[in-house]
Amino acid sequence: MKTAAFKILPRLTRVVVMVCLAVLLVFSQILPAAAVKSYPSNPQEGETVLSDIVRKTEGVADSNPRSEQQMKRDAEGGLNAVQGKADMDKMVTPESAKANSVEGEIREGLRNFLK
């Protein structure tokens, strides 16, 4: 009787491992699609027009080279020396995004799992 159990055990182990791998494969395909929902967007809005950035960039490209002091002054508190603070309110930043980080999701999942 013991020999029959030992013959079944490797097959059963293989089946369990294959089922676990199949579940892992399915979840790895589903989770990226679920992450899209974390960034709400409205298709009717279209893409964000950053007209101030375009205007400033074209102005800098058409003008003579600027001095180092002028570049530092333009870059203060902004994104870079060309754009400055133009259209910063329209841009998505980590602070303004309503998405959860992967690290936070993993921590929350582990907390729920270990409870």
N, C-alpha and C positions, 0 to 999 in steps of 0.2 A: 503494500500500500504506500509506503513512504516513497518508493521510486516513482510512482505515478504522480505524486504531488510535486516532486522535484522536476519532473518533465514539464509540468504545466506552468510552474513558476516563471521560467524564463520567457515563455510565450506571453503570459499575463503581464509581465513587466514590460515587454516590448509594446503591447497594446496600450498600456497605461501611458507610457512615454510618448507614443504616437498621438494619442488623444490630447495630451498636454501640449505637444508641439502644434497640433492643429488649432487648439483654442488660442494659443499664443499668436499664431499667424493671423487668425481672424481678428483678434483684438488689436494687433498692430496695424491692421488695415482700417479698422473702424475708428480708432482714436484720433488720427489726424482730421478726419471729417468732423468729428465732434468738436475739435478745437476751433473750427471755423466759426461756430456759433458764439464763441466767446468775444468776437469782435463784431459788434453789430454795425451793419452798414445799410444804407438805403440805396438801391439801384437807381431810383428816380433822381437822386442828387447828382449822379455822375462823378467824375473825378474832381478833386478840389483844385480850383484855379488859384495859383499863387502869383497873381499879377504884380504885386509889389516886388517880389523876388525877381521876376522876369525884367521888370523895369530897371531895378538897380543893377542887375547883371549886365544888361545891355548898355547902361550908362557907363559902367566901369570899363567895359570892353571897348567902347568908342572913345574914351578919354585918354589923356596922357597917363603914364605911370604915376602912381601916388607915392607920397613920402611914407616913411615908416611910421611917423607920428600920426598921420592921417589914417593909415590902415589900423593902427592900434585903437584909435578913437572910434572908428567905424565898427570894430569888432567887439568893443566893450559890451558885455551882457548879451551879445547876439550869438548867432551860429558860427559865423566866420567873417572874414574881413570884407567880403563882397556883399553878402546878404544882410549882415547886421541883424536887426530885430524884425525885419520885414516878414510879415505873414506868420510870425511865430504862433499866433493864436489859432491858426488853421491847421498847424501840423500836429500829428499824433506823437506824443512823447510817452515814455514809460509811466510818467506820473498821471497823464490824462487818459491812458488806455484803461479800459474796463476789463481787461483780460487777466486771468490768473497765471502766475508763473508755473512752469513745470515743477520747479522745486516745491512751491507751495502746494500744488496738487498732490505730489508724492507724499509730503508730510501729512496732509489731511487724510489721504488714503491710509497711510500707516497708522495714524491715530484711530481712525474708525475700525481698522482691522484688528488692532491690539486691544480694543475695548472689550 
